[in-house]
């Protein structure tokens, strides 16, 4: 028995020795060995220090009780008014925002950019021939020109209207059925989709007819193109916006009719020939000098690392640009205001930008990319608020899933005001798109957009559409996010 016991012990020692050898290679511990160690795992690296989290809470509370952003958008919308690129109001807005940001202690730079200067002019339309017409009568059509539409002849265009639902229906028509006619694209904005909180998706489906419709019609010989307004409200409000003239098609006058008038024309056209007289007198003036207004709060530890917080200062000219995008500029200004007011010290530089010319050319963001491209590696993150002023429910992130996990503590804080959702997206903002393409992590608030496209690009984009409490909630989300980015203990993966 003792001999058997000794043999067993010897074999056991040999087995242990072999296992130990198997777990080491060239003197290095293998992953299998490491996984079997009984030592406790390393602690997860800190992303937000207790001090930063406490300061984020202070920022949130200050934002929710502040009326600074509302006062700023009020001045932009009511005192200055519509701010289409190249206009006197756009120039005044640049001066105003720059002075306000200087007054709160930011380092302000006006970055020159040449912008298109398109002027709307007269816009009228009437049906002059249609089935069932009473003698010597016409029917008024409510419409607006699309930027940068060319003009009709001085005495207008009088031509038959061809109503089609989509591009496929236009392509199915022989060229002689379209040549010399006015084409109407009667593609409806999906109001049910918007009511479900997916207004951006509904807009994306319909807006292609605004951007590409005029050139598609021109290729088939049309003399003008109209689209059904891209928006949800049917109060006989036309929605303007930018069209894109393709290089391979003639430039023809382009406009947007109200949803009601689009249906009227389509119904009459099914009954027989419909003829319209259309007058549009826009002008494309020489490019004008303007500016991006840029304001920095320098970082205390990593001043070369930049977090952009932004909205666009220009607006269309039908309304006063309150929700698109005076609100985004005002919320961005509030971030700087609160950080200075609370005497907080961001470790990285927070850069507030009021972009110029988002609506009809994006010249401001293109110029910024040209001027700062070599610094993009030091752009830590970029944010844009350009979805109105509705109640925020969280944060959109253009980044990977690791970024989303990193911001869980921030989401938990924001959930106190119902804004704790984190959503990975492909795009966060038109003006920050060059940064997105360069791999800079991008962010934007997720906003309730069920009603946004009722007013977007219309004469109803006015200050009364903004609820002060909801604007303050947006300020809280953007301020908390900006400061969290500025004071993170780790970098963001790209």
C-alpha positions as CSV (number, residue, x, y, z in Angstrom):
1,X,0.0,0.0,0.0
2,X,2.8,2.5,0.8
3,X,4.4,1.7,-2.5
4,X,1.1,2.3,-4.3
5,X,0.6,5.6,-2.4
6,X,4.1,6.8,-3.4
7,X,3.4,5.9,-7.0
8,X,0.2,7.8,-7.0
9,X,1.9,10.9,-5.6
10,X,4.7,10.7,-8.1
11,X,2.2,10.5,-11.0
12,X,0.2,13.4,-9.5
13,X,3.3,15.6,-9.3
14,X,4.2,14.7,-12.9
15,X,0.7,15.6,-14.1
16,X,0.8,19.0,-12.3
17,X,4.2,19.6,-13.9
18,X,2.9,18.8,-17.4
19,X,-0.1,21.1,-16.9
20,X,2.1,23.9,-15.7
21,X,4.3,23.5,-18.8
22,X,1.3,23.4,-21.0
23,X,0.1,26.7,-19.6
24,X,3.3,28.4,-20.3
25,X,5.0,29.1,-23.6
26,X,8.5,30.4,-23.7
27,X,8.2,31.5,-20.1
28,X,5.0,33.5,-20.9
29,X,1.6,32.8,-19.2
30,X,-0.9,31.6,-21.8
31,X,-4.5,33.0,-21.9
32,X,-5.8,29.7,-20.5
33,X,-3.5,30.1,-17.5
34,X,-4.5,33.7,-17.1
35,X,-8.2,32.9,-17.1
36,X,-7.6,30.3,-14.4
37,X,-5.9,32.7,-12.0
38,X,-7.9,33.2,-8.8
39,X,-6.9,36.9,-8.6
40,X,-9.8,39.4,-8.8
41,X,-10.3,41.1,-12.2
42,X,-8.9,44.6,-12.8
43,X,-11.4,47.4,-12.1
44,X,-13.2,49.0,-15.1
45,X,-11.4,52.2,-16.0
46,X,-13.2,55.4,-14.9
47,X,-15.0,57.3,-17.7
48,X,-16.6,60.1,-15.7
49,X,-15.2,61.1,-12.3
50,X,-17.5,61.7,-9.3
51,X,-16.7,65.4,-9.6
52,X,-17.7,65.4,-13.3
53,X,-21.0,63.6,-12.6
54,X,-21.7,66.1,-9.8
55,X,-21.0,69.0,-12.2
56,X,-23.2,67.5,-14.9
57,X,-26.1,67.4,-12.4
58,X,-25.5,71.1,-11.6
59,X,-25.5,71.9,-15.3
60,X,-28.7,70.0,-15.9
61,X,-30.5,71.8,-13.0
62,X,-29.3,75.2,-14.2
63,X,-30.4,74.6,-17.8
64,X,-33.9,73.5,-16.8
65,X,-34.4,76.7,-14.9
66,X,-32.8,79.1,-17.3
67,X,-34.6,81.3,-19.9
68,X,-31.4,82.4,-21.6
69,X,-31.9,80.1,-24.7
70,X,-35.5,81.2,-25.1
71,X,-34.4,84.9,-25.0
72,X,-31.8,84.3,-27.6
73,X,-34.1,82.5,-30.1
74,X,-36.7,85.2,-29.4
75,X,-34.4,87.9,-30.5
76,X,-33.3,86.0,-33.6
77,X,-36.8,85.2,-34.6
78,X,-38.7,88.3,-33.6
79,X,-36.1,91.1,-33.6
80,X,-34.0,90.0,-36.6
81,X,-36.5,87.8,-38.5
82,X,-35.9,85.5,-41.5
83,X,-32.1,85.0,-42.1
84,X,-31.7,83.6,-45.6
85,X,-28.0,83.5,-46.7
86,X,-26.8,86.8,-48.2
87,X,-29.6,88.8,-46.6
88,X,-29.2,91.8,-44.3
89,X,-30.9,89.8,-41.5
90,X,-28.3,87.0,-41.8
91,X,-25.5,89.6,-41.5
92,X,-27.3,91.1,-38.4
93,X,-27.7,87.7,-36.8
94,X,-24.0,87.0,-37.2
95,X,-23.1,90.3,-35.5
96,X,-25.7,89.7,-32.7
97,X,-24.6,86.1,-31.9
98,X,-20.9,87.1,-31.9
99,X,-21.5,90.0,-29.5
100,X,-23.6,87.8,-27.1
101,X,-20.9,85.1,-27.0
102,X,-18.2,87.7,-26.4
103,X,-20.3,89.2,-23.6
104,X,-20.3,85.9,-21.7
105,X,-16.5,85.5,-22.0
106,X,-15.9,83.3,-25.0
107,X,-13.0,83.8,-27.5
108,X,-14.9,84.6,-30.7
109,X,-13.8,84.3,-34.3
110,X,-15.8,85.2,-37.4
111,X,-14.8,82.8,-40.1
112,X,-15.4,84.2,-43.5
113,X,-17.5,82.2,-46.0
114,X,-18.9,83.2,-49.4
115,X,-22.6,82.2,-49.6
116,X,-25.3,82.1,-52.3
117,X,-27.6,85.1,-52.4
118,X,-31.0,84.0,-53.8
119,X,-34.0,86.3,-53.6
120,X,-37.5,85.0,-53.8
121,X,-39.5,87.6,-55.7
122,X,-43.1,87.3,-56.8
123,X,-44.8,83.9,-56.9
124,X,-48.3,83.4,-58.2
125,X,-50.3,80.7,-59.9
126,X,-53.8,80.1,-61.1
127,X,-55.7,77.4,-63.0
128,X,-57.0,79.1,-66.1
129,X,-58.6,76.1,-67.8
130,X,-60.0,73.0,-66.1
131,X,-63.1,70.7,-66.3
132,X,-66.3,72.3,-65.1
133,X,-64.9,75.8,-65.1
134,X,-67.4,78.7,-64.8
135,X,-67.0,81.2,-67.6
136,X,-64.3,83.9,-67.1
137,X,-63.1,82.4,-63.8
138,X,-59.8,81.0,-62.5
139,X,-58.7,79.1,-59.4
140,X,-55.9,80.4,-57.3
141,X,-53.1,78.0,-56.4
142,X,-51.1,78.7,-53.3
143,X,-47.4,78.0,-53.8
144,X,-43.8,79.2,-53.2
145,X,-40.6,79.0,-55.2
146,X,-38.0,76.4,-54.3
147,X,-34.5,77.7,-53.8
148,X,-32.6,78.4,-56.1
149,X,-35.4,78.3,-58.7
150,X,-34.9,80.2,-61.9
151,X,-37.5,82.6,-63.0
152,X,-40.3,82.2,-65.5
153,X,-40.5,84.7,-68.3
154,X,-41.8,88.1,-67.1
155,X,-45.3,87.4,-68.3
156,X,-45.2,83.9,-66.8
157,X,-45.7,80.4,-68.2
158,X,-49.1,79.2,-69.3
159,X,-49.2,75.5,-69.9
160,X,-51.0,72.2,-69.3
161,X,-50.3,70.5,-65.9
162,X,-49.4,66.8,-65.9
163,X,-49.9,65.3,-62.4
164,X,-47.8,62.2,-61.5
165,X,-47.3,60.5,-58.2
166,X,-43.7,59.5,-58.5
167,X,-40.6,59.2,-60.7
168,X,-41.7,55.8,-62.1
169,X,-45.0,57.3,-63.3
170,X,-43.2,60.1,-65.0
171,X,-40.8,57.7,-66.7
172,X,-43.8,55.7,-68.0
173,X,-45.1,58.7,-70.0
174,X,-43.9,59.2,-73.6
175,X,-41.8,62.4,-74.0
176,X,-44.4,64.1,-76.1
177,X,-46.9,63.8,-73.3
178,X,-44.6,65.8,-71.0
179,X,-42.8,68.2,-73.4
180,X,-44.0,71.7,-73.0
181,X,-46.0,70.9,-69.9
182,X,-45.8,71.7,-66.2
183,X,-45.1,68.6,-64.2
184,X,-46.6,68.2,-60.7
185,X,-45.2,65.5,-58.4
186,X,-48.0,64.7,-56.0
187,X,-46.1,62.5,-53.6
188,X,-47.6,62.7,-50.1
189,X,-45.7,63.2,-46.9
190,X,-46.5,60.2,-44.6
191,X,-48.4,61.8,-41.8
192,X,-49.0,58.5,-40.0
193,X,-45.3,57.8,-39.9
194,X,-44.7,61.3,-38.5
195,X,-47.5,60.7,-35.9
196,X,-45.6,57.7,-34.7
197,X,-42.5,59.8,-34.0
198,X,-40.7,59.1,-37.3
199,X,-41.1,62.5,-38.9
200,X,-37.5,62.4,-40.2
201,X,-38.1,59.2,-42.1
202,X,-41.3,60.5,-43.6
203,X,-39.4,63.7,-44.7
204,X,-36.6,61.7,-46.2
205,X,-39.0,59.7,-48.3
206,X,-40.8,62.7,-49.8
207,X,-38.0,65.3,-50.0
208,X,-36.3,63.5,-52.9
209,X,-39.0,64.9,-55.1
210,X,-38.1,68.4,-54.0
211,X,-34.4,67.9,-54.7
212,X,-34.5,65.8,-57.8
213,X,-38.0,66.4,-59.3
214,X,-37.3,69.6,-61.4
215,X,-34.3,68.0,-63.2
216,X,-36.2,64.8,-63.8
217,X,-39.1,66.8,-65.3
218,X,-36.7,68.9,-67.4
219,X,-35.1,65.9,-68.9
220,X,-38.5,64.9,-70.3
221,X,-39.1,68.4,-71.8
222,X,-41.2,70.0,-69.1
223,X,-41.2,73.8,-68.9
224,X,-41.7,74.0,-65.1
225,X,-42.0,71.6,-62.2
226,X,-44.1,71.7,-59.1
227,X,-44.0,69.4,-56.1
228,X,-46.5,68.7,-53.3
229,X,-45.2,70.4,-50.2
230,X,-43.0,68.2,-48.0
231,X,-44.6,68.5,-44.7
232,X,-47.5,67.4,-42.5
233,X,-49.8,70.4,-41.9
234,X,-52.6,70.8,-44.4
235,X,-53.6,74.4,-43.7
236,X,-52.8,75.5,-47.2
237,X,-49.2,76.3,-46.2
238,X,-46.6,75.8,-48.9
239,X,-43.2,74.4,-47.7
240,X,-40.1,75.8,-49.4
241,X,-36.7,74.2,-49.5
242,X,-33.7,73.6,-51.8
243,X,-33.8,71.8,-55.1
244,X,-30.7,70.5,-56.9
245,X,-30.4,71.4,-60.6
246,X,-28.5,68.5,-62.3
247,X,-25.8,69.3,-64.8
248,X,-27.4,67.1,-67.5
249,X,-30.8,68.9,-67.5
250,X,-32.1,72.4,-68.3
251,X,-32.9,74.6,-65.3
252,X,-36.7,75.1,-65.2
253,X,-38.8,77.1,-62.7
254,X,-39.5,75.1,-59.6
255,X,-42.1,75.5,-56.8
256,X,-44.0,73.8,-54.1
257,X,-47.8,73.9,-54.0
258,X,-49.8,73.2,-50.9
259,X,-51.1,69.7,-50.2
260,X,-54.7,70.8,-50.8
261,X,-53.8,72.4,-54.2
262,X,-51.8,69.3,-55.2
263,X,-54.8,67.2,-54.6
264,X,-57.1,69.7,-56.4
265,X,-54.9,69.7,-59.5
266,X,-54.5,65.9,-59.6
267,X,-58.3,65.5,-59.2
268,X,-59.1,67.9,-62.0
269,X,-56.4,66.4,-64.3
270,X,-58.1,63.0,-64.0
271,X,-61.2,64.6,-65.4
272,X,-59.6,66.4,-68.3
273,X,-57.0,69.0,-69.4
274,X,-55.9,71.5,-66.8
275,X,-53.9,74.6,-67.7
276,X,-52.0,76.8,-65.3
277,X,-50.5,80.3,-65.5
278,X,-47.4,80.4,-63.3
279,X,-45.3,83.4,-62.4
280,X,-42.1,83.1,-60.4
281,X,-39.6,86.0,-60.4
282,X,-36.6,84.9,-58.1
283,X,-33.1,86.3,-58.7
284,X,-29.8,84.6,-58.1
285,X,-27.5,87.5,-57.1
286,X,-23.7,87.3,-56.8
287,X,-22.4,85.3,-53.9
288,X,-22.2,87.4,-50.7
289,X,-19.6,87.5,-47.9
290,X,-20.8,86.1,-44.6
291,X,-19.4,84.2,-41.6
292,X,-19.6,81.2,-39.3
293,X,-19.7,82.6,-35.8
294,X,-17.2,80.5,-33.7
295,X,-16.8,80.9,-29.9
296,X,-14.4,78.9,-27.8
297,X,-14.2,78.1,-24.1
298,X,-10.6,76.8,-23.9
299,X,-9.9,73.5,-22.3
300,X,-8.0,73.6,-19.0
301,X,-6.0,70.4,-19.7
302,X,-6.3,69.5,-23.4
303,X,-7.1,72.8,-25.2
304,X,-6.1,71.3,-28.5
305,X,-9.0,68.8,-28.3
306,X,-12.2,70.3,-29.5
307,X,-15.9,69.5,-28.9
308,X,-18.2,71.3,-31.4
309,X,-21.6,72.3,-30.2
310,X,-23.7,73.9,-33.0
311,X,-26.8,74.9,-34.8
312,X,-27.3,76.8,-38.1
313,X,-27.9,80.6,-38.1
314,X,-29.4,81.0,-41.5
315,X,-33.1,80.2,-42.2
316,X,-35.6,80.2,-45.0
317,X,-37.4,83.4,-45.7
318,X,-41.1,82.5,-45.4
319,X,-41.2,82.4,-41.5
320,X,-38.8,83.7,-38.9
321,X,-36.6,80.7,-38.5
322,X,-37.5,80.0,-34.9
323,X,-37.5,76.2,-34.9
324,X,-35.2,75.9,-38.0
325,X,-32.8,76.7,-36.6
326,X,-32.8,79.6,-34.2
327,X,-33.5,77.0,-31.5
328,X,-30.4,75.1,-32.3
329,X,-28.2,78.2,-32.2
330,X,-29.8,79.3,-28.9
331,X,-29.4,76.0,-27.2
332,X,-25.7,75.9,-28.3
333,X,-25.2,79.5,-26.9
334,X,-26.8,78.3,-23.6
335,X,-24.1,75.7,-23.2
336,X,-21.4,78.4,-23.2
337,X,-23.5,80.6,-21.0
338,X,-24.1,78.0,-18.3
339,X,-20.5,76.8,-18.2
340,X,-19.3,80.3,-17.7
341,X,-22.1,81.2,-15.2
342,X,-21.3,78.1,-13.1
343,X,-17.5,78.7,-13.3
344,X,-16.9,75.2,-14.6
345,X,-13.6,74.2,-16.1
346,X,-13.9,71.9,-19.1
347,X,-10.7,69.9,-19.7
348,X,-11.2,70.0,-23.5
349,X,-12.2,73.1,-25.6
350,X,-15.9,73.6,-26.1
351,X,-16.5,75.3,-29.4
352,X,-19.9,76.9,-30.1
353,X,-20.5,77.3,-33.9
354,X,-23.4,79.2,-35.5
355,X,-23.2,77.8,-39.0
356,X,-24.0,79.9,-42.0
357,X,-25.8,78.6,-45.1
358,X,-27.0,75.2,-44.1
359,X,-30.3,75.7,-45.9
360,X,-29.2,76.4,-49.4
361,X,-25.7,75.2,-50.0
362,X,-23.9,74.3,-46.7
363,X,-21.1,76.7,-47.6
364,X,-20.3,77.3,-43.9
365,X,-19.6,73.7,-43.0
366,X,-17.7,73.2,-46.3
367,X,-15.5,76.2,-45.5
368,X,-14.9,75.0,-41.9
369,X,-13.8,71.6,-43.3
370,X,-11.5,73.3,-45.7
371,X,-10.0,75.6,-43.0
372,X,-9.7,73.0,-40.3
373,X,-9.3,69.6,-42.0
374,X,-5.7,69.2,-40.7
375,X,-7.1,69.6,-37.2
376,X,-9.8,67.0,-37.5
377,X,-7.7,64.4,-35.7
378,X,-8.0,66.7,-32.6
379,X,-11.7,67.2,-33.0
380,X,-12.9,65.0,-30.1
381,X,-16.6,65.1,-31.0
382,X,-19.1,67.1,-32.9
383,X,-22.8,68.0,-32.0
384,X,-25.5,69.7,-34.0
385,X,-29.1,70.6,-32.9
386,X,-31.2,71.0,-36.0
387,X,-34.5,69.2,-35.3
388,X,-36.6,72.0,-33.8
389,X,-37.4,72.5,-30.1
390,X,-39.6,69.6,-29.2
391,X,-39.2,67.6,-26.0
392,X,-35.9,65.6,-26.1
393,X,-36.0,61.9,-25.3
394,X,-32.3,61.1,-25.6
395,X,-29.2,61.3,-27.7
396,X,-28.3,60.2,-31.2
397,X,-24.8,58.8,-31.6
398,X,-22.9,58.3,-34.8
399,X,-20.2,56.0,-33.4
400,X,-19.8,52.4,-32.4
401,X,-21.6,50.4,-29.7
402,X,-18.7,51.0,-27.3
403,X,-19.4,54.8,-27.4
404,X,-23.0,54.0,-26.5
405,X,-21.9,51.9,-23.5
406,X,-19.6,54.7,-22.3
407,X,-22.4,57.1,-22.0
408,X,-24.7,55.0,-19.8
409,X,-24.0,57.2,-16.7
410,X,-24.9,60.3,-18.7
411,X,-28.1,58.6,-20.0
412,X,-29.1,57.7,-16.4
413,X,-28.7,61.4,-15.4
414,X,-30.7,62.6,-18.4
415,X,-33.5,60.1,-17.8
416,X,-34.6,62.3,-14.9
417,X,-36.1,64.6,-17.5
418,X,-37.1,61.8,-19.8
419,X,-34.1,62.1,-22.1
420,X,-32.2,58.9,-21.3
421,X,-32.4,57.1,-24.6
422,X,-29.2,56.4,-26.5
423,X,-29.6,55.6,-30.2
424,X,-26.9,54.6,-32.8
425,X,-27.5,56.4,-36.1
426,X,-25.8,56.9,-39.4
427,X,-26.1,60.7,-39.5
428,X,-26.4,63.5,-36.8
429,X,-26.3,66.8,-38.7
430,X,-25.8,68.4,-42.1
431,X,-23.2,70.9,-40.9
432,X,-21.1,68.3,-39.1
433,X,-21.2,65.8,-41.9
434,X,-17.7,66.5,-43.0
435,X,-16.5,65.7,-39.5
436,X,-18.6,62.6,-39.4
437,X,-17.0,61.4,-42.7
438,X,-13.6,62.0,-41.1
439,X,-14.5,59.6,-38.3
440,X,-15.2,62.2,-35.6
441,X,-17.8,60.8,-33.2
442,X,-21.0,62.8,-33.7
443,X,-24.1,63.5,-31.5
444,X,-27.5,65.2,-31.6
445,X,-30.5,65.3,-29.3
446,X,-33.4,63.0,-30.2
447,X,-36.4,65.3,-30.3
448,X,-40.1,64.8,-30.5
449,X,-40.6,65.5,-34.2
450,X,-44.3,64.6,-34.6
451,X,-45.3,68.2,-35.4
452,X,-42.0,69.6,-36.5
453,X,-42.7,69.1,-40.2
454,X,-46.0,70.9,-39.9
455,X,-44.1,74.2,-39.6
456,X,-40.7,73.4,-41.1
457,X,-39.8,75.7,-44.1
458,X,-43.2,77.4,-43.9
459,X,-44.4,80.9,-42.9
460,X,-45.5,79.2,-39.6
461,X,-42.0,78.7,-38.4
462,X,-42.3,81.4,-35.7
463,X,-41.5,81.8,-32.1
464,X,-44.9,80.8,-30.8
465,X,-44.2,77.2,-31.9
466,X,-41.5,76.9,-29.2
467,X,-42.5,75.8,-25.7
468,X,-40.0,77.4,-23.3
469,X,-39.9,74.4,-21.0
470,X,-39.1,72.0,-23.9
471,X,-36.4,74.4,-25.2
472,X,-34.8,74.4,-21.7
473,X,-34.9,70.6,-21.7
474,X,-33.0,70.6,-25.0
475,X,-30.5,72.9,-23.4
476,X,-30.0,70.5,-20.5
477,X,-29.4,67.6,-22.8
478,X,-26.9,69.4,-25.0
479,X,-25.1,71.1,-22.0
480,X,-24.8,67.8,-20.1
481,X,-23.5,66.0,-23.2
482,X,-21.0,68.7,-24.2
483,X,-19.5,68.9,-20.7
484,X,-19.4,65.1,-20.3
485,X,-17.5,64.9,-23.6
486,X,-15.1,67.7,-22.4
487,X,-14.3,66.0,-19.1
488,X,-14.2,62.3,-20.0
489,X,-11.3,60.5,-18.5
490,X,-10.8,58.5,-21.7
491,X,-10.9,59.2,-25.4
492,X,-13.7,58.0,-27.7
493,X,-13.1,55.1,-30.0
494,X,-13.2,55.9,-33.7
